[in-house]
Amino acid sequence: MELELRRGVIVLAVLSQLGSFRYGYELRQALAEQGMAIEEGTLYPLLRRLENQGALVSEWRTDGGSPRRYYTLSDDGREQLARLTGSWKELTATMDRLLQGEGAS
C-alpha cells in the first residue's frame, strides 16, 4: 500500500525539481536527499514520457565529459506543476481533516 501512495506523487516530485536543467542522476540524487528515492528504472521512462507529453524539454550536453541529457520544465510543464501542486494541497488538507477525525459523522 505504501508503494501505491508513492506512485501517485512521483510525477509531482519530479516536476517540482525541474525548474532548471538537471540530468537524470542529479535529479535522482536531489530527490533522494529530500526523502523521495526513485529507482532508475522508474525515473528515466518517466522523464521520457513527460517529455513526449510536452511537460519537459531536454537537451544533450557534454560539458567536457560524457554526453548527458538535461531536462527542464516546458511552459506546459510549469502549468501542470501549478495545477498538480494545487490539487496536492487540497488533497493533503482533506486527508489531514479525515485523519484527525474531523470528517467522521
C-alpha positions as CSV (number, residue, x, y, z in Angstrom):
1,M,0.0,0.0,0.0
2,E,2.8,2.4,0.7
3,L,4.2,1.8,-2.8
4,E,0.8,2.8,-4.2
5,L,0.9,6.1,-2.2
6,R,4.4,6.9,-3.5
7,R,3.5,6.1,-7.1
8,G,0.8,8.8,-7.0
9,V,3.2,11.5,-6.1
10,I,6.3,10.7,-8.2
11,V,5.2,12.9,-11.1
12,L,4.7,15.9,-8.8
13,A,8.0,15.2,-7.1
14,V,9.9,15.1,-10.4
15,L,8.2,18.2,-11.8
16,S,8.9,20.1,-8.6
17,Q,12.7,19.6,-9.1
18,L,13.0,20.6,-12.7
19,G,12.7,24.4,-12.5
20,S,16.1,24.5,-14.1
21,F,18.0,22.0,-16.2
22,R,19.1,18.8,-14.5
23,Y,20.3,15.4,-15.8
24,G,18.8,12.2,-14.5
25,Y,21.4,11.2,-11.9
26,E,21.5,14.7,-10.5
27,L,17.7,14.7,-10.3
28,R,17.7,11.2,-8.6
29,Q,20.2,12.5,-6.0
30,A,18.2,15.7,-5.3
31,L,15.0,13.7,-4.8
32,A,16.8,11.1,-2.6
33,E,18.3,13.7,-0.4
34,Q,14.8,15.1,0.3
35,G,13.4,11.6,1.1
36,M,12.0,10.6,-2.3
37,A,14.2,7.9,-3.6
38,I,13.3,6.8,-7.1
39,E,14.8,3.9,-9.0
40,E,16.5,4.5,-12.3
41,G,14.0,2.1,-14.0
42,T,11.2,4.3,-12.8
43,L,12.8,7.7,-13.3
44,Y,14.2,7.5,-16.9
45,P,11.0,6.2,-18.5
46,L,9.0,8.8,-16.6
47,L,11.3,11.6,-17.9
48,R,10.9,10.4,-21.5
49,R,7.1,10.1,-21.1
50,L,6.8,13.6,-19.6
51,E,8.9,14.9,-22.5
52,N,6.7,13.1,-25.0
53,Q,3.6,14.6,-23.3
54,G,5.1,18.1,-23.6
55,A,5.7,18.7,-19.9
56,L,9.5,18.7,-20.3
57,V,12.1,19.8,-22.8
58,S,15.6,18.3,-22.9
59,E,19.0,18.9,-24.5
60,W,22.2,16.9,-24.8
61,R,25.3,18.4,-23.2
62,T,28.8,17.2,-22.9
63,D,30.3,19.8,-20.6
64,G,33.8,18.3,-21.1
65,G,32.6,14.8,-20.1
66,S,30.3,12.1,-21.4
67,P,27.1,13.3,-23.0
68,R,24.2,13.8,-20.7
69,R,20.6,14.6,-21.3
70,Y,19.4,17.5,-19.3
71,Y,15.7,18.1,-18.6
72,T,13.7,21.1,-17.5
73,L,10.0,22.2,-17.4
74,S,8.4,23.4,-20.6
75,D,5.7,26.1,-20.4
76,D,3.1,23.3,-20.3
77,G,5.1,21.6,-17.6
78,R,5.1,24.7,-15.4
79,E,1.3,24.9,-15.8
80,Q,1.0,21.2,-14.9
81,L,3.2,21.7,-11.9
82,A,1.0,24.6,-10.7
83,R,-2.2,22.5,-11.2
84,L,-0.8,19.4,-9.5
85,T,0.5,21.5,-6.6
86,G,-2.9,23.0,-6.1
87,S,-4.5,19.6,-6.2
88,W,-1.9,18.1,-3.8
89,K,-2.5,20.9,-1.3
90,E,-6.3,20.4,-1.4
91,L,-5.9,16.6,-1.1
92,T,-3.5,16.8,1.8
93,A,-5.8,19.3,3.6
94,T,-8.7,16.9,3.1
95,M,-6.6,13.9,4.3
96,D,-5.4,15.9,7.4
97,R,-9.0,16.5,8.3
98,L,-10.0,12.9,7.7
99,L,-7.1,11.5,9.7
100,Q,-7.9,13.9,12.6
101,G,-11.4,12.6,12.8
102,E,-13.0,15.9,11.6
103,G,-14.7,14.1,8.7
104,A,-16.4,11.5,10.9
105,S,-20.1,11.8,11.5
